[in-house]
């Protein structure tokens, strides 16, 4: 479950869609730049080998490349987004 502020819900959905297209497709960076602050922080869930935090576009993309390279294929399923505020 992901909890976000109202208009951020669509940004989260687009981020997941871009991730599922693959890091190397060039879709992720423009989406990040459009919907996220350049200094945003990402804190991976507990148990992730590289716990972060990751700040900004470059660190986030570096984390994603590391994470996705551990698997043959990665498909993220967003089960629920709860809009707040």
Secondary structure, DSSP 8 states (H G I E B T S, - for coil): -EEEETTHHHHHHHHHHHHHH-GGGSHHHHHHHHHS-TT-EEE--TT-SS-EEEEHHHHHHHHHHHHHTTSS--------EEEE-
